[in-house]
Amino acid sequence: MNSMERVVTALQHKQADRVPVYPIISGASRRLIGASYEEWANNADVCSRALLKAREEFELDCIVTLIDLSIECDAWGQKLIYPADEAAHPDYSECIIQDIEDYVKIKKVDYTTSRRMMMHIDTCKKLVEGAQGEFPVIAFVFGPLGILSMLRNQQDMYMDLYDDPDAVKEAARQINETLKDYCRALMKTGVNGIMLDTLFASGSIMSKDMWREMEGDLCKELADVIREEGGLVMVHNCGQKIYFDVQIETMNPCAISFLYPPDDCKDFVECKEKYGDQVTLIGCVTPASAAIGTDENWIEECKQSMDAMMKGGGFMLATGCEYPANAAFDRAKMMVELAKTHGKYNL
């Protein structure tokens, strides 16, 4: 099987020749071509070349375009900081939303005026051209509440949710209108689908009812747009106690990429038993383990993820979030080799 066939088989909840695998090598890929982090995060030629190089060198089964979580907030003029050795992030000393009265300023914008959104679109085009149908390319989009937290900051936005939830929800709705157009444009690049980052749909941040009220219907609208454009809907959430049930209810994703067991499961084994026939499971190796601990720890964690969730298909081995930007690549190679050996199906 080639990578496309392998991933499609996993998404159909069937056993391929082996478990599909992709340590989420994002910013780390810049080192393969000698690019700076800022150049990689802002230049489509550089970004796509690095991601394709990582895919080829480590035999990854797909590419997910997780560049950083500040791509979309650029459209509203948020000032960003570009550290030398880690992902870009907002300059929280100069937030677009300074106080609760500023939410009303957030309106739908034209995504084509955003340099970084257009860079991401261009990157997707180049990746699709490079893939030539041999492996999937999945675009990565931050959800509306996540983007809003980039314009305010998560702590203050969370307090605003209690003080004036209507103001926050309306701003998120305006952002979502922009995201709908953005998702349509991403799908027109030829990507196979879009992975929505729903960070707030986890017990470590907000209650299930609050997420359903504040973002659930908005994410459903995005999922509907993606499917209308012929794309796969996937979800990424590396929060603790992720809400599988309401996310499946609202978005009906074909796959969920995650790090911790869902809030209603005690471990990954129970997660597979409860949700394995509803959604393809992607994960769940701890990214930090690529940079700390021993090789033995890393190998054991990869094996444990496969043992818990690979049976019967419907599983892809991956890090639960981005592979550390400055970690050695040795453990990424180990993960791929383990998928080929320990993750082989006896068909």
C-alpha positions in Angstrom: 0.0 0.0 0.0 1.1 3.6 -0.5 0.4 6.2 2.1 -2.9 7.4 0.6 -4.3 3.9 0.5 -3.1 3.2 4.0 -4.7 6.3 5.5 -7.9 5.8 3.6 -8.1 2.3 4.9 -7.7 3.5 8.4 -10.4 6.1 7.9 -12.7 3.3 6.8 -12.0 1.6 10.1 -10.3 -1.3 8.3 -6.9 -2.8 8.8 -4.3 -1.7 6.3 -0.9 -3.4 5.8 0.2 -1.5 8.9 -0.7 1.4 11.1 -0.4 4.8 9.3 2.1 7.0 11.1 3.0 10.7 11.3 4.8 12.3 14.1 3.5 15.9 13.7 6.7 17.4 12.4 5.9 21.1 11.9 8.4 23.8 12.8 11.1 21.2 13.3 11.1 20.6 9.5 12.8 24.0 9.0 16.0 22.5 10.2 16.1 20.0 7.3 16.5 22.9 4.8 18.4 25.3 7.0 15.6 27.9 7.3 14.9 30.2 10.2 11.7 29.7 12.1 10.3 33.1 11.0 11.1 32.4 7.3 9.6 29.0 7.5 6.4 30.4 9.1 5.9 33.1 6.5 7.2 31.9 3.2 5.1 29.3 1.3 8.1 28.1 -0.8 10.2 27.5 2.3 7.4 26.0 4.4 6.2 23.5 1.7 9.7 22.5 0.8 10.5 21.7 4.4 7.3 19.8 5.1 7.8 17.7 1.9 11.4 17.1 2.9 10.2 15.8 6.3 7.6 13.6 4.7 10.1 12.1 2.3 13.0 11.7 4.8 10.9 10.1 7.6 8.4 8.3 5.4 5.4 10.0 6.9 2.0 8.9 5.8 0.5 12.3 5.6 1.1 16.0 6.1 -1.0 18.2 8.4 -0.2 21.9 7.9 0.1 22.9 11.6 2.3 26.0 11.2 1.3 27.8 14.4 -1.9 29.0 16.1 -1.4 32.6 15.1 -2.1 32.2 11.3 -5.7 33.4 11.4 -5.4 36.2 14.0 -3.2 38.0 11.5 -6.4 38.8 9.5 -7.6 41.1 12.4 -4.2 42.9 12.6 -2.9 41.1 15.7 0.8 41.9 16.3 2.9 38.7 16.5 6.3 37.8 18.1 8.6 35.4 16.2 11.0 33.7 18.6 14.1 32.2 17.0 13.4 28.6 18.2 9.7 28.3 18.8 6.3 29.0 17.1 5.1 32.5 16.6 2.6 33.8 19.1 0.6 37.0 19.7 2.2 40.0 21.4 -0.1 40.0 24.4 1.0 43.4 25.5 -0.7 44.8 22.3 -3.9 42.7 22.1 -6.5 43.8 19.5 -9.1 43.4 22.3 -8.0 45.4 25.2 -11.2 45.3 27.3 -14.7 43.8 27.1 -16.0 46.8 25.1 -13.7 46.0 22.2 -15.4 42.7 21.2 -17.9 44.7 19.2 -15.0 45.8 16.9 -14.4 42.2 15.7 -16.2 41.9 12.4 -16.0 39.5 9.4 -12.9 40.4 7.3 -11.7 39.4 3.9 -9.3 36.6 4.3 -7.4 37.6 1.2 -6.1 40.7 3.0 -4.3 38.5 5.5 -0.7 37.8 4.5 -0.5 34.7 6.7 -3.8 33.2 5.6 -2.8 33.6 2.0 0.6 32.1 2.8 -1.1 29.1 4.2 -3.3 28.7 1.2 -0.2 29.0 -1.1 1.6 26.4 1.0 -1.3 24.0 0.7 -1.3 24.4 -3.1 2.4 23.5 -3.2 2.0 20.6 -0.9 -0.8 19.1 -3.0 1.3 19.5 -6.1 4.2 17.8 -4.4 2.0 15.0 -3.0 0.7 14.0 -6.5 -2.0 11.9 -4.8 0.4 9.6 -3.1 -0.4 10.8 0.4 -3.0 13.0 2.0 -2.5 16.7 2.7 -4.7 18.0 5.5 -5.0 21.8 6.2 -5.0 23.0 9.8 -7.4 25.7 11.0 -7.8 27.1 14.5 -11.4 27.3 15.7 -13.2 30.6 16.3 -12.8 30.7 20.1 -9.1 29.9 19.8 -8.6 32.8 17.3 -10.5 35.1 19.6 -8.2 34.1 22.5 -5.3 35.2 20.3 -6.8 38.6 20.0 -7.6 39.0 23.7 -5.6 36.4 25.7 -7.1 33.2 27.0 -7.4 34.2 30.7 -9.1 37.5 30.1 -11.4 36.0 27.4 -12.4 33.3 29.9 -13.4 35.9 32.4 -15.3 37.8 29.7 -17.3 34.7 29.0 -18.9 35.1 32.4 -19.2 38.9 32.3 -20.7 39.3 28.8 -21.0 35.9 27.0 -23.1 37.5 24.3 -20.3 39.9 23.3 -17.8 37.1 23.1 -20.2 34.8 21.2 -20.9 37.5 18.6 -17.2 38.2 18.1 -16.6 34.5 17.6 -19.5 34.3 15.1 -18.0 37.1 13.1 -14.6 35.3 13.1 -16.5 32.2 11.9 -17.9 33.9 8.9 -14.4 34.7 7.8 -13.3 31.1 8.5 -16.1 29.7 6.3 -14.7 31.6 3.3 -11.1 30.7 4.3 -12.0 27.0 4.5 -13.6 27.1 1.1 -10.4 28.7 -0.3 -8.3 26.0 1.4 -10.4 23.2 0.0 -10.0 24.7 -3.5 -6.2 24.1 -3.2 -6.9 20.4 -3.5 -6.2 19.4 0.1 -8.0 16.2 1.2 -9.6 17.8 4.2 -9.3 20.3 7.1 -8.4 19.6 10.7 -10.1 22.0 13.1 -8.3 22.8 16.4 -11.0 22.9 19.1 -8.8 23.5 22.0 -11.6 24.8 24.2 -13.6 21.6 23.9 -11.8 20.0 26.9 -12.4 19.8 30.6 -9.1 21.5 31.3 -10.6 24.8 29.9 -14.4 24.9 30.0 -17.4 22.9 30.8 -19.1 20.7 28.1 -22.3 22.8 28.2 -20.3 26.1 27.8 -18.4 24.8 24.8 -21.5 23.6 23.2 -23.1 27.0 23.7 -20.1 29.2 22.8 -18.5 27.3 19.9 -20.3 24.0 19.2 -22.7 25.4 16.6 -20.0 27.5 15.0 -17.8 24.4 14.5 -20.7 22.6 13.1 -21.1 25.4 10.5 -17.4 25.0 9.6 -17.7 21.2 9.3 -20.7 21.6 7.0 -18.7 24.0 4.8 -15.8 21.6 4.6 -18.0 18.6 3.6 -19.9 20.8 1.1 -16.5 21.4 -0.6 -15.8 17.7 -0.7 -13.4 17.6 2.2 -12.8 15.3 5.2 -13.5 16.9 8.6 -11.0 16.1 11.3 -10.5 17.5 14.8 -7.3 18.2 16.8 -7.5 18.8 20.5 -4.6 18.2 22.8 -6.4 19.4 26.0 -7.0 17.2 28.9 -10.4 15.5 29.2 -11.3 16.2 25.6 -15.1 16.1 24.8 -15.4 13.4 22.2 -19.2 13.0 22.6 -20.3 16.6 21.9 -17.7 17.1 19.2 -18.9 14.0 17.3 -22.4 15.2 17.8 -21.7 18.6 16.4 -19.1 18.1 13.7 -19.3 14.3 12.9 -15.6 14.2 12.2 -14.0 11.2 10.4 -11.0 11.4 12.8 -9.8 13.0 16.0 -6.2 13.8 16.8 -5.7 13.9 20.6 -3.2 13.5 23.4 -5.2 12.5 26.5 -8.1 10.1 26.9 -11.6 11.6 26.6 -13.4 12.9 29.7 -15.7 9.8 29.8 -12.9 7.2 29.4 -10.4 6.1 32.0 -7.7 5.2 29.4 -7.1 4.7 25.7 -8.3 1.1 25.7 -11.8 2.3 26.8 -11.6 5.1 24.3 -11.1 2.6 21.5 -14.0 0.5 22.8 -16.3 3.4 23.1 -15.5 5.5 20.1 -13.4 3.3 17.8 -16.4 2.5 15.6 -17.4 6.2 15.3 -14.2 8.0 14.5 -10.6 7.2 13.5 -8.3 7.8 16.4 -5.0 9.6 15.9 -2.3 9.8 18.6 -1.4 9.7 21.3 2.3 9.8 22.0 3.5 12.7 24.3 5.4 15.2 22.2 7.7 16.2 25.1 8.9 12.6 25.2 10.7 13.2 21.9 13.1 15.6 23.8 13.3 14.2 27.3 13.4 10.7 28.8 15.0 7.7 27.3 14.6 5.9 24.0 13.1 3.0 25.9 10.4 5.3 27.3 9.6 6.6 23.8 9.4 3.1 22.3 7.2 1.9 25.1 4.8 4.8 24.7 4.5 4.2 21.0 3.8 0.6 21.5 1.3 1.2 24.2 -0.7 3.6 21.9 -0.8 1.0 19.2 -1.7 -1.9 21.6 -4.6 0.1 23.0 -6.1 1.4 19.7 -4.8 -0.3 16.6 -6.9 -3.5 16.7 -9.4 -3.7 13.9 -8.0 -0.6 12.2 -9.3 2.9 12.6 -6.1 4.2 14.2 -3.1 6.3 13.2 0.0 6.5 15.3 1.1 10.1 15.9 2.3 12.5 18.5 -0.6 14.0 20.4 0.5 17.5 19.3 3.4 19.1 17.5 6.8 17.3 17.5 9.1 19.6 19.5 10.7 22.2 17.2 14.2 21.6 18.5 14.1 17.9 19.3 16.4 15.5 17.5 14.8 13.5 14.7 15.9 10.1 16.0 12.6 9.5 17.8 10.5 10.5 14.9 12.4 7.8 12.9 11.8 5.3 15.7 8.1 6.0 15.7 7.9 5.3 11.9 9.9 2.1 12.3 7.7 0.9 15.1 4.6 1.5 13.0 6.2 -0.8 10.3 7.1 -3.5 12.8 4.9 -3.4 15.9 2.1 -1.8 14.0 2.0 -4.4 11.2 -1.4 -6.1 10.7 -1.5 -9.9 10.0 -3.9 -9.8 7.1 
